[in-house]
Amino acid sequence: MPLPDPRRSRIVLIGASEYTDPALPKLEAVERTVNDLAALFTDEVHGLVPAEHCTVLLNDGNLSRVGRRLREAAREATDLLLVYFTGHGLVAGRRHDLYLALTDSEYEDPEFNSIEYDKLRGTVLGSRATSKIIVLDCCFSGRAVTDTMAGGPEVGRETINQLGVAGTYVLTSAQHDQVALSPPGEDHTAFSGRLIRLLRDGVVGGPREITIEEVYQRLHDMMRAENLPLPRNRGTENADRVALALNRSYADALAPELRRRRQEAEQLALEGDWALAAEHLRAVLAEQTAALGEEHEETLFCRRALAHCVGALGDPAEGARLLRPLPEAYARVFGRDHEETLHTRQFLAVNLGESGHRAEAVALLRVLLADRSHVLGGEHEDTLRTRHILARNLALTGAHEEAVALLRQLIGERDRTLGLNHPHTVRARRDLAELKGDAPRV
């Protein structure tokens, strides 16, 4: 099953590491756990949602505000709704109902200052989201809460059934008596720490996507091997098939082979077989997008190479269309001053100019020339190349005097850096001669 649509999905992470009630010990691992989960779920390549669709409620003791933020996310989600809680779990009332402790919760009387699980369940149930996941990393009984956040006897299947929501998947960390929430030497809770490790490392030999059921099975095996409390689960209506993450191990294993194929296609382009190069690049790009994501660096290289081939095949307008979103994507991945980002901006400007959008190309090249001069220096070959391309586009827009001035400056710098007979210097001299003779190239 493919990953949920990030635009239509919402994640809510709730945790409390500090408590005003001295009967509820501080849980330092919770803060790291929530922050690291947020980073994983919003990762630009492997994550589930953009940062603005991930609500983090850490150490917020205002029950009304927490409830409002939870309801907002539930209303907005139409694909996946994931609610994750880590902290103290409390039991109260004649029915021994489950409460999820907030910073201002009271151990002896949690009914009015803690999240009542039944209300959380009702909020999730009322969401229009196609898939719903609830993850609870807490003890259930709370009858012997200490600095280990210990619970009562292991929760049985009948308890898990009571936690279920139609069309959702519930995953819990079923704590035993006297089992530490954060084992010595670990930065996270026992349950969430292994989940984080699984999401970061992936599953060697596993499929492209890791489903919530795969997460449960892997966590169960890992925690059993370490003699830790075993997680519990319950899924309904095929909720176990919901993809929770891209398998990083799968992507890491596939990336080198796709890189090799991309480089082979680029060599075909260098040899002049643009059509075959474009065909191969399209095939590689489809696999990269599926396995690595649209903004993985290898995918970005392939997208740029394909756009270059398309332009070289006589369709610079389509090349420009393919290139338009890439400068911002490269900036996010590599940084705004990185050479790959600057190269991509020049690719776009060239294709815009060749497709007749000379004024826009000139505007982009002016800014690029300033940026390359600042980052690389005025005599760097990339800076000189940008100056040459700008001069050619200026000449074709009728700005002959500025083009002549740029070409004269360029020739002087190339004489010094490359030599009088270097092909780039010769090309600049030829362009200047044609321009001074009022015969601009078209």
N, C-alpha and C positions, 0 to 999 in steps of 0.2 A: 504494500500500500504506500503511495507517495506521501511525502510530508504534508502536513496541513498548510493551508494558504496563510502565510504570515499576515496578510492584510486583514483577514477575517478571523484571526485567532487572538486570544488574550491569555496571559499568564498572570496569576496572583501568587506572590510569595509572602507568607506571613511567618514571622518568627519573633521570639522574645528571648533575649539573652540576659536581661536585667529585670529585677522584680522589686517592688516596694515592700512586699510582704516577706519578712525574714524567714518565714517557713518555706519559701520557694527559693532554693539556692540559685546563684548565678550560673548561667550556662554560656561560658565564653565561646564555645565552639559553634554556637548557633549563629552568631553574627558572621563569622567567616563562612559558614555553610550557606547562608542566605545570599551573601554577596557573590560567592563563587558560582552558585546556581544561576543567579541573575546574569553573570558574565557568560556562562555557557549557553543559556537559553537565548541570549541576544547576540551571540557571536555572528558576525556578518557573513561568514562562510558556512558554518555548521549549525547555527542556531535555528530556533523555531520562529521567533518573532523579532521585529525591530524593538529597540529600547523603549520607545513610547508606548508599546503594547504590553510591556511587562511592568506590573504594579508591584513595588516592593514596600511592604509594611513591616518595618523592623523596629522593635521597641516602641511601638505606638500603643499606648494604654487606653486611648479613647475608643471605646467599643462602638459608639455611634459612627465615628469617622471610618473605622475599619469596616464596619458593615456597609456604609455608603460606597466606599471604594470597591468592595467586593460586588455589590449589586450593579455598579456601573460597568464593571468588566463583564459580568454575566449578561447584561443587556446588549453590550457591544459585540460579543463573540457570536459568530454564526458558523464557524468551522470547528475550531478546538477551543475548549475552555479547560485550563489546567489550574487547579488550586493546590498549593503545596504549603503545608504547615510543619514547622519544626519548633519544638519547645516542650514545656511541661503539659502533660495531659492530666486532667482532673476528673474525678467522678463524684457526683453529688445527687441528692434527691432520692426519693423512695425507689425510683426505678433505676438508680445508679447510672444516670445519663452521663454521657461524655461531654466534657467542656475542654476547650483549647485555651490555655492560659495566655493572657496578655500581660504587659508590664505591671498594670495596676490590679491584676487578679488577686483574689484572696483564696488561700488554700482551703480554709474551713468553709467558705461560703462563696463559691465561684459563680452562682447563678446570675448575678447582676453585673458582673464585671469581666466575664469571659465569653468566648464565642461558644454558643451552644451548638453542638454538632448537628442537631436536628435542623436548626435554622440555616446553617451552612449548606446542609444537604438540600433543603428546600430551595435555596437560592440557586444552587447548581441545577437542580431539577427544572426550575423555571426558565432556564436559559434556552435560547433558540439554537445553541451550538449543536452541530451534528455529533461531535464527539466530546465527551466530558471525562476528565481524569481528576481524581482526588488522591493526593499522597499525604499521609500522616506519619510524621516521624516523631512519635511521642509515646509515653506510656499510657495505658488505658485505665488502670484502676486508680492510681495515685494514692493508694492506701498506705504506702510506706515511702513517701517522697523524701529523698536525701540528696546529697550532692551528686549521686549517681543517677538521679531522675528515675529511680527504680519503680517498677510497677508490681502488680500482683501476679497471680499465676498466668501462664501463657494463655492468650486469648484463643478461644476455640472457634471452629467454623461457624457456630451459631451466632457468635458476636460479629464476625465479619459479615454475615448475611444481613444483620441488622443495620450495618453501615452502608449497605448498597443503595445505589441510585439507578433507576432504570436508564439504560443506554449509556452507562458510565463504567469506568474501571476504577476500582478503589485499591490502592496499594498501601499497606501499613507496615510499621517496623516492630510490631508485637514484642515489647520488651518483657524480659523476665525479672524476677526479684534480684536485686543487688547486681544488676548488670550496668556498667558505666555507659553513660550517653556518649562520652568522648573517651575512647581508650587512651591510655598513657602514650604520649609521644605523637598523637595524631591531631591534626588541625580541625577536623570535622567530627560530627556525630558518627557513630559506627555505621549506621544505615546510610545516611546521606553521603558520607565520605566514600563509601564504595560505589554509590550511584555516580558521584562526580568522577571517580576514577574510570568507571565504565564509559561515561559520556566522553571523557577526555581521550582515553586510549582506544576506544572502540572494541570490536570483537574480531579477533584474528580469524580469518576464514569465514566470517559471517556475511550476511547479505548487505546490500547498499544501505538500507534503512534499518534502524533498530526499533522494533515495536515495543510497546509497553509490556507485552507478555514476555518478549525476549529479555527485557530488563529484569522482570520478576524472576525468571528462570536463572539468569546469570547471578543475580544478587543472592538467590536462595542457595546456589551452589557455593558461592564465595563465602557466605556467612556460615554455612554449615561446615565448610572446611576449616574455618577459623574458630569454630565452637562459639559463635555469636548467636544472639536471638534470631530466629528465622522469620523472614517477612511473610505476610499473608496477603492474599489478593482475592478479588472477586470482580468478574467482568460480565457484562450483559450486552446482548445485541451486537455481537462482533466487535465490542470495544477493545478486545485484546489485540486487534489488528492495527490499532492506531500507531502510526510511526512517531516516535518520540525524538529521534535524532538521526542525522546522517552518521553512518559507521565510519569513523575516522580511520580505522585500520584498513577498511576496504578502499577508501579514497587514497590513502598513502601508498597502498600496494599497486594501485592502478595508475597513479600519476606518472611514474617514470616511463611506462610504456606509451602512454598518450603523449608525453613530451617528445619521445623519440619519433613518433609518427608525425607530430607537428613539424619537427625540425626537418624531416625528410620531405614533407610537402613544401616547406619554405625553400629547400634546396631546388626543388622543381621550378619554383618561381624564379629563383636566381638564374636558372638555365633557360628561362624564357617560356616554359610550359605553364602559362598562367591558368589555363582552363583545368588541367589535371590537378594543379596545385589547389585550386579553389574547391574542386570536387573532394579531394582528400581532407582538406581543412574543414569542410562542412561535416564530414563524417566524424572527424575527431572532436569537433566542437559539440556535436550532439551528445557524445559520450562524456565529455568533460562537464558539460552543463548538468547532466544527470547525476554524475558521480561526485563532482567536486563543488558544484555551485557556480552561479553566474559570475561571481567576483573572486574566485580563486585565481591566484596569479597566473597559473598555467592557462586557465580559461580566457583570461584577459589577453594574454599573448596571442592566443589562437583567434580571438575575435578581431584583434587589430590586423593580424596577418590576412585573414579572410577579407576584411574590408579593403585592404591594399590590393589584393588580387582582383576583387570586383572592379575597383577603380581602374586598374591596369587593363582589364578586359574591355574597357570602353564605356563603363557606366559609373563615372565619378559621382554622380548624384546619389546613386545607391550606396556607393562607398562612403560618402559623407553621412548619409542617413545611419549607416551602421556604426560610424565613428562618433557621432554626436554624443552619446551617453558615456563614452569611454574616458575622456579626460577626468571627469569627476570620479568615476570608478577607480581609475589608476591613482588619483590623489588620495582616495580613502585607503587603498591597499598599500601604496608605496610612499605617499607623501607628496605634497604639492611641488616640491623642488627636486624630486627624484628624476634622474635622467629618463626613465621610462615614461613618466608622466609628461615630461617636456617633449619627448619624441612623439607621443600620441597626439599632443596638441598640434604639432607640425603636420602629421599625417592628415588631420582633419582640415587644417588650413589649405593644404595642397589640393585635396579633393574638392573643397568648396570652390577654390579658384578655378579648377579645371571644369567644374560643372556650371560655371558662369556667375558664381556669387563672389565676384572679385572684391567688392567693397567689404563684405564680411570677412573674407580671407585676409585682406589688408589689416583690418582692425585686430584680428586675432594675432597676426604676425608681428604687429607693432608691440603688443604686450609680451609676446613670446620672446622677441628680440631683447627687450629690456630685462626680462627674467633670466634669459640665458647669459646675458652680459653680467648680470649681478651674481649668478650662481657659478658660472664657468669662467668668466672673464671675456673680454672683448675679442681676444685673438684665438679662442678655442675654436676648433673646426666646426663644431655644432653651431656655435654662435655665427660664424661666417656663413655657414650654409643657410641659416635663417635669414641673414641679411641679404643674401643672393636671391632667395625665393621672394622676399618682400620687394626687392627692387624690380624683379620681373613682373610681379602683380601690379605694382605701382605704374610701371610702363604701360601695361595693358588697360589701366584705368585712365590714362592720359596725363598722369603726374610725372612728366618726363624729367623735369628739373630735379626733383627729389630722387628719382630713380638713378639719374646720372651721378648725383652726389654720393649715393650709397654705393654704386658700382665702383667709383673712383677710390673710395675709402676701402672697399673690399679688395680691389686689386693691389693696393699698397700693402695691406695686411697679408694677403696671400703671397705676394712677392717675398716678404720677410719670413713667413712661416713655412711655406711650401716650395717656393722657388718659382722663377719666371716661367719655366717650361712644364710645370705641373698641370695636368688636365683641368683641374678646377680653376687655376689661374687663367689658363688659355680660354676656358669657357666664359669667364667673367669679362675678359678683354673682348671676346667676340660679341657678347651681349652689349657691351658699351659701344662698340663700333657700330653695330646695327642701330642702336638707339640714337646715337649722334647723327647717323645718316637718315633719321626719320623713317626707319623701316622696322618698327617693333615686331617682335615675333608674336605669332598668334597660335 
